[in-house]
Every structure is written in structure tokens, then in C-alpha cells.
């Protein structure tokens, strides 16, 4: 029998978790005691594991397998009754939420840095999801951080190793470790939401699907769903084998990093529908032949057409979006007569709304979309809802988008990312803009007159909590807006995100290059924030 060891340790600086958990370079997590300190801090914060069940899995990136063994050893040493582990240590983020909710566990640990690169020189991450299945709220993450600052010991079994590649149950000390196939549970849930017969008929009719799993966690799920269950031809899913370094690629589902998919979809005679998902399976990229669908537009189309899927045939209770996400979904919600909630960035802010039944569908501009079926955003769910809509409407993606804009108006929208900039410079830029917010209204920049400017503050309608400084908003006289915020998803430097949006209600004027339409807002943002002067960057690293 393995011996429980109590290891004396010291706090490690820099362990404050962000909106998506703790993310650091893999080499940082590989330091002796670093992962262990954070995991023990989670267990201590939630009141211990004695007699409880924990869900565990990750996206398969480098260091995932070692980390799984460490967490199993620590969970057993801390008295867990059961640990449910995805086979091979693999568990997509939405599937983890599903397993947590299905088995009514004490929560789960997800090992992932989401869309960040993997490998020995890449990134690693860890986050705790609460018993409701969603990311831990700020009150919990702050308590975990406080614990990491004072921790002096952790508990772990010595010489403990579990075979995680075979389904079944293993007894370790007094803990049952169950290696599970989460793919089957996930497919069963999707089958209860969507019209699989209609989607199967579409995919076997000559309709061409092109899904890029990006050598990330959704590969096994997508193969089982699209090819095995729904009859798409073999090869419809590519880059399907999860690899520790994601095949040397960047598992972020956007037009820049999903080059192979985009080239196929923009070629004459290319596939009818393309999609991709990210490292841990919670984000999505939607592409039609000859057209890229921006995440904010995708959210709006899904809200407008959700009734075509069986689970949403009775209508939606409401929709929620993160503040930087375009207001396209608001236009749809207004015509449907359902409420819209605007929250800070971070899926955890949707949790209370979903739990209270106030909303059915949620979305973020960073390619995250989901519904009340789990408490995480879900890339494959979004793809399946699109396929259900296509199966019912029998129109191309480009025709659906054109009809949508004619009915609801078009929100020209783009996100400009300035990546790995000096952290002090980025903080100084935001601070300088924040200091002048009161003086901006009434001024004109690049010919656009500011009517309001603020730093977004969110009052949670369910628990009454307040989240301040969630992003700077500058609203112009014509209703266009600029949003600026620093992202917490990177592991080096800082990422400045600038969001630009102009609404055009007239179908006759809904043409032209998005970046050209937004050019006046780009100029205004430069005048207001002096981005090039402060950061030294004359162009963003990516435009999406």
C-alpha cells in the first residue's frame, strides 16, 4: 500500500489564477512542488476532499500525463472517495463539466491552457470547476490564491502510479480511481439536444464537412460524432490525434492559426461547411464556403435559429454575452422579445444566469459559445447547432448570413490583438485612458464624437456581487464603440485587445471590407490611447 507523505513546502510567488485558471510556462509547472502547491491549495480552499468525488482530465498537452498522476496521488492522500479520470488523461472542458454535473461531484480539475501553444517550451494550465460544473467564481479563485501565499505543506502518496490508458476501476489507498470514456456520455447528451437524423441525412447527401481538430482534445469526440455517429465520410475530421505539442501548431481556432482549414474553405469548389475547435474543446471557428463567420455573428445566428433544434424548440429564456462581444445578439433578442445580459469576459460570469434559468445561450467574442446543457462554453455543441440549422434550412452559410444581416442589420466588428507587449507599458496605457474617461465625452476623434466613456462595472443580478474595471468602453454619437482591455490568457508579457464595432441597419449599405469600414474607429482608438507611441507597435499582431 502506498504511504501518505506530508511534504513541507514554501509558497511560490505569482500563482494568482485568472479568469481561466492558472496558466504558466510548462517549465514553471515542472518545478518541484509548484503544481503540488496549487493543487493542495485548491483542496484546502474547498474544505478538503475526504469522502468526496473529484473529476480529472485535460487536453493532452505536454506534461498532462505527469500532472494527472500527481493529482491522483494527491487526491488519494487527501482522502477522496473517488476520482473520475478521462481515459488517457483526456477530457475536454465541456465534457468535464458534463461529468461533474452527471455524477454530482465535489467539482473537477481541468489541466489545460486552452488555446495556448503546448510542448516543453509551451504553456500549461490548471483550473478548478465547482460542483455546478462551471469555472470557480472570483470569490473561490481569490481564496485559492490567498492559500498559495501561505501554504506550508502538501499531501501526496509516494510511489503511486495508475494505469490511465485502460477503462476500469483501480483502488489506490482508500480511493477508487475510475478511468472513464467521456466521449460516450458526451455523444449521448448531444443526441438529446439535436436532431441527429436530420444532420445525418445532410452529411450523407453529398454535403461536405471539413472539421479541424487541431491535434487537440476534440479529435476523438469529433471522429465519434461526425464520422461514426452522423455518417460524414472518412477524412471529414482531420488533425484528429491529440498531440502533446498540438503538432507544432497553435490550437487557437481563428483564421490565422487554422490556415489549412481556411485555405480549403476559401477555394473554389471547397467544402460546404468548415469548423475547428481549440486545445481543450471549448471554443469554435465557423466557416462557410467563401465566408468566415465572426464569433459575434455566429452567436447572433445561433440565437435567431436555435428553435430549429429539438432542445430549443420552445424558445430561449434569454441570452448573455460578454461586454466586448458585438451587440449583434442584442438585435436578435430584441425582436424575439427575450432579455439580454451583458457580463464581464470569463465564462464563470454566465454561471449564475444559467443556474437561475435566466438565459439559455451564452457567447463570447473570443469564439466561445454554449448553452444551459453544461456550464462551460462548448465548441462541438456550436458546430452541431450550426449543422442542425443547415439541415433544416438547406441554405448555404453565406446565404444564411446574408439573410440574417438583412433582417437584423449588420454589426461590423473586429478585435485587434497586440500580443506580448511590455506589461508595464500595457498597464500604463490602460491607466492613462482610464484617467481621462471623464474628459472624453463631447470630444471628437478622427471625426467621431464621443458621447459616453466608462470602465465597465458588472453587478451580478443573482448574487449581488460587483466586478469593477472590466474593460474601457468609448461610445460614439453614431452608436459605434471602442472597447479596450488587457487579456489574462497569455503567459508572457501582456495582450492588449481593442474591439471595434459599427452597426449598419440598411441592407443596401451592408457591403465592403470590414477593416475598411472600421478604419475611422481604428484612427480614433489611436488618438485616444496612443497605442503605437506607448507600445511601439504600428499594427496589431492579429485581426479577427
N, C-alpha and C positions, 0 to 999 in steps of 0.2 A: 504494500500500500504506500502511495506517495505521502511524504511528510509535508505538513504545512509549515512554511517558513515565514517568519515575520522579519522583513528586511528593513533595517534602519536606513533612512534616506533624508535628503535635504530638498527644499523647494527649488524648482527650476524657474528662472525668470522667463517672461514672455509667453505665458501659457493662456492668455486671455482668449476664450473661444469667441468667434464672430457669429454672424447670423447663420452660418452653415457649419458650425462646429470649429474645431481647432485644425488649422492647416499650416504645415511647415514643410521644409525640405525633408526628403526621405532620410537624409543623413542626420538631421536633427532628431527625428523619431527613433533612429537606430542607436542613439546614445544610451548607454546603460542607465536604466531607471527612468528614462523620460516618458516612454509610453506607460510604464507601470505607475508612475506618479499620477498621471492624468486619469488612468482607469480607476485607481484606488480613490481618487478624489470624486469621481462620479459615484462610486458605490457609497462612499461616506456621505455624500450630499443627499442621496435619495433614501437614506435611512438604513443602508445595508441591504444585503441580498438573502439573508437567512430565510430559507423556506420558499424563496421566490423563483420565478421562471424568467430567464433572460433570452432575448433573441440576438443572434450574432451573425454577421456576414459582411462582405464588402464587394468592391468592384473588380477584384482580381489583380490590382496593380502591384508593382514591386513592393515587397515587404508585407503584403496582405497575409500570406500563409503563416509567416512567423508571428505576426500580430494576433492572428486568430488563436494560435496555440497559447500565446501569452494570456489572452483574455480568458480562454477556457480555464487555464491553470489558476488564474486569479479569482474567477467566479466560483470555482470549486473550493478554493481556500477560504473564500468569504461566505461559504455556507449555502450557495444556491441549490435549490432542489433540482432544477432542470436548466439546461442550456440548449436552445434550438439553433442549430448551425446549418447554414446553407451548404449543400454538398460542394466540396472543393473550396469551401470558404467563400463561395459566390452567393450573393444575394443583392438584387437590385434594390435601390432605395424604396420605390413604391411597393415592391414585394415584401420588403422588411416591414413596412407599415401594415400591410395586409396580415402578415403572420402575427405581429404584435396584437392586432385587433382580434383576429380569429381565435387566438389562444388565451386572450385576456392576460397578457404577461405584465411583468413589472416594467416593461419597456424594452429597449433594444439598443445595441451598439452597432453603428454602421461605420465601416472602415472605408473611407473614400475621400478624395479631394475633388470629387465631381468631375468637371470638365478640364481640370488642370492636367498637364502632362505627367506621365509616370516614368518609372525607371530609377536606377541608383542615383541619378542626378536630378530626378524629377521631384514631384510633390507627393505627400501623404497626408491623410486627414482622418479624423475620428469625431463622431458626434453621438450624443445620446438622444434617443427618441422616447417620449413619455408614453405611459400606458394607453393613451388615446391614439397613438400611432404617429403623431406628428413630432416635429423638432421641439426640443425643450424651449420653453419661453425664457425671456430675458431674466426673470427672477431666478430661474434654475441655473442658467449659464453663468450668471454673476456669482451665485453661491459656489458653483464648481470652481470658478476662477479663484474665489477667496480661499477655498480649501487648498488649491495648489500652492498658495502663498505661505501656507503654514504646515503642510503635511510633513510628518517625520518618520512615517513607516508605511509599508505596504505588505499585503499578504499574498503568498503565491505557493503553489505546490512545487516541490523540487522533482526533477526528472520525470515530468509529466508530458506525455505525448499522446495525441489522439489521432486515429486514422480518420481524416475528414473526407476521404475520397469514396467511401462506401456508405450507402444509406443504411441506417440501423441505429441501435442504441448501445452505448458503452457506459459502464459505471466507473466513475473516477472519484475516489474517496466516497463521499455520500451523495454525489451529484450524478444525475442521469444526463448524459450528453447525447442528444438525438440529432443525427445527421439527416436532414430532410431535403426533399425535392420541392423547392418552392415554385418551380415552373408549373407544375400540375395545378397547384392551388391558384396561381395567378390566372391561368387559362380558364379555370372554372369560374372565376369571378368575372372575367371579360365576357364569357359566354352568357352570363346572366344580365349583362348590360346591353350588348349589341345584338343585331340581327345577323348571326353568323351565316345563316342560309343565304341571305341576300348578298353578303360580302363574298361568300364562296362562289356564288353564281357570277359575280362581277369578275373575280380573279381567275376564273376558269373559262371566261368568254373571249379571251384574247387581249384583255386589258393587261397592260404591262406595269408591274410594280417593281421599283428599284429601292431597296432599303439598305442603308449603310449602317452597320452596327459598330463601325469604327474600332474594331478589335477590342470592344469594351463589353460591359456586363450584359447588354441586351441581346448579344448574339444567340445564346441558347434559347432565350424566350422568343425571339423573332423567328428563328427556324421552326420552333414548335408551333407557333401561332400561324404564321403566314404560309409556310410551305406544307407542314404536316397537317394542321387542323383546317386551314382555309383553302388549300389546293393551289396556291401560287406555284408556278413552275420552279423546278430546282434552279438555284442560282439567282433567284429574285432577291435573296438576302446575301449580301457579300460582306467581307471583313468580319465574319461571324465568330471567329475563335477569339475569346478574351486572351490578351497577352499582357505580361507584366509591364511592358513599355508601350502598350497600345500600338504595336507595330512601328514604333518610332514616330507616330503621328501625335496630333494634338486633339484629344477627344472632345472637342467643343463643336456642337452641331450648328455651324454657321457657314455661309458661302465661302469664307476664306479657307477654313480648315477641311471642309468636306468637298475638296476640289474634284475628286473622281466622280462623285455624285452630281455635282453641278455641271461638269462637262457633258455627262450623259444626258442630263435633263435639258440642257440648252442646245443640244444638237438636233438638227432636222430629223424627224422620224424617231426621236428618242422615246423613252418610256412615257407612259401616261401620267404616272404619279411617282414621286420620289420622296423619301423621308430618311431621317437619320436620328440617332439618339446619342447621348453623351456617355461619359465614363461610368456613371452609376445608374443611368437609365431614367433620370427624372426630367430631362429636357428633350425638346424635339425640334427638328427642322422639317418644314413642309415646302415642297417644290412641285409645281406642275410643269408640263412640257412648255418650255419657253417663259416660265414665270416663277420668280421666287416670292413666297408668301411671307411677309414680315410677321414676326410673332404677335404683335398687337393686332394686325389684321386677321390673323388666324384665330385668335381669341374671339374677335367680334363675329366671324363667320360661324364658329362653333356655337356661340350663344344663340345666333339667329336661326340655326338649323338643328339644334340639339334634339328638338321634338321628333326628328326622323329616326332616332334610336329608341328602342323599346323602353329603356330605363328612364328616359326623359320625356316620354310621350305626353305626360300630364302637365308639362311646363316646368319652368325653373322658379325656385323661390326667390332667387336673387343672384347677382354676380358681384364678384370682388376683383379688384385689380390693384397692383402696386402703383404708387403715385407716379413713378416715371413712365409707366406704360401709357401708350396713347389712349385718347378718350374715344376711340372707335367703338369699344364695347358699350360705352355710355349711350351712344346714339341708338344702338340696338335696344338696350334695356329701356330707354325712354319710350320707344314705340311698342315694346312688349308690355309696358306698364309694370315693370319689376324694379326693385331697388338696386342701386349701385353703391358699393362700399370702396373707398379709396384708402389703402393702407400703406405703411412703410414697406420697403423692399425686404423680403425674407418671408418664406412660406409659413413660418410659425405664426405670423400675424393673421393668417387666414383661419387658423385652428379654432379659435373661439366662435367665429362666424359659422363655420361648418358644423361644429358641435351643437350650436343652438338652432340649426336649421334655417339660418337667415340667408344663406346662399347655397347654390348648387354647384356652380362652376366658378373657378378662380384662375387668374392668369397673371404672369409677369412678362415684361418686355424681353427679358433675358431667356426667352424660349421655354419657359416653364408654364405648363397648363395642366389642370386637373379638376376633379370633381369630388363630391362627397363620398365616393366609393372607398377612398383611403384618405390619409391625412398628409400626403406628400404630393408634389407635382408628379406627373406620370407621362413619360414620353410615348410609350406604346399605346396608352389609352387615347392620347390625342390623335395618333395615326389611325387607330381603329375607328374613332368617331369620324374622321375625315373620310375613311373608306366607306363607312355606313352612309354618310351623306352622298358620296359619289354613286354608291349603289342605288340609292333611292332617286336621285335627281337625274342620273345618266347624262350629266353635262361634264365638260372639261373643267379643270381647275381655273383656267383663265376666264372661261365663261361665267363660272360661279363668282369669281372676284369682280368681274365687270358688272354683273347684275347687282351684286352687293353694294358697290360704290354708287350705282345709280339710285338705289333705293335709300341708302342711309347716308350718302355723302362719303367723301374720301379724306382720310387723315394722312396727309403727307408727313412722314415720320422717319427719323433716323437717330441712331446712337453713335456718337463718336468717342472712341476709347483712346486715351493717352496712357500707355502701359509702362510700368517700371520707371516711373519718374521719381525724382528725389522726394522722399516722404515729407521732409520739412518744407520743400517748395510747394508741394501739393496742399499741405495743411495751411500754409501761408496764403495760398491763392483763395481757398475756400473762406478762410478767416477774413481776408480783405473784402471779399464780396459780401460776406455776412455783415460786416461793419457798415457797409454803405446801403443796405437794403432800404432803410428809411428815406434815403435821398433819391432813390431811383424813380419812383412814381412821378410822372409828369415830364421826365426827360426823354429825349429821343436818341436812339442808337441805330445807325445805318438806315435812317428814315422810318424806324418803327418806334412808336411812342409807348412807354411803359405805363400801365395803369395800376398794377399791383406787384409787389415783390415780398416774399417771405421765406422763412425756413420752416418747412413742413413739420407740423406737430400733430400727432395722432392720439386721439382719446378713444380707447377701446370701448365700444358700446356694450360689451358684455361684462368685463371685469373692472372697468373704470380706470385701468392703468393709463398712463400717459407716456408717450415716446416722443422726445423732442429732437430737433436738429437732424431730421431725416431726409434732407435734401432741399436745396435752394430752388425756388420757383420764381420765374420772372414772366409775367403775363402781359402781352401787348394789347393795344387798343383793338386790333382786329381779331383777338382771341387766340392768336398764336402764342406759343410759350417756349421758354428755355428752362431746362432743369439741369442742375449740376450737383453731383455728389461724388464722394470717394467710395470706391468699392472695397469690400473686405474679403474678396475671394482669392486674391493673389498671395504669394509667399515672399515676394521680393519687391522692394520699393512700394510705390502706390499707383493705383489706377484711377485716373480722373475720367469720369463718364459725363458726357454732355449730351443731353437729349433735346431734340428739336422737333417741333410739331406745328403744322399749319393745316387748318380744316378748310376743305373746299366742297361746298354743298352742290354746286352746279355741275351736272354730268357733262355738259359741253366743255367745261374747263378742266376736266379731270384727266389731263394728259401731260406728258412731259417728264423729264428725268427728275427723280426725287431730289437728288443733291442740288440740282439747279434751282428747283422750286424753293429749297430751304436755304439757298445761298444768303439772302438777307439776314436770316436768323444766325447763320454762322458768323457773319460780319458783326452783328450786334453782340453775340457772345464774346467775341474777341475784344470788342471795345469795352465791355463791362468787366471782364475778368482778366484781360491782358494775358491770355494763355500762352502765346508764343514768347512773350517777354519773360514771364516767370518760369516757364518750363523749358524754354529753349527749343520747343517743338513747333514747327510751322505747319505740320499736318498730323492728324491722328494716326495711330497705328492701324486701326480698323474702323470701318464704317459699316454699320449693319442697320 
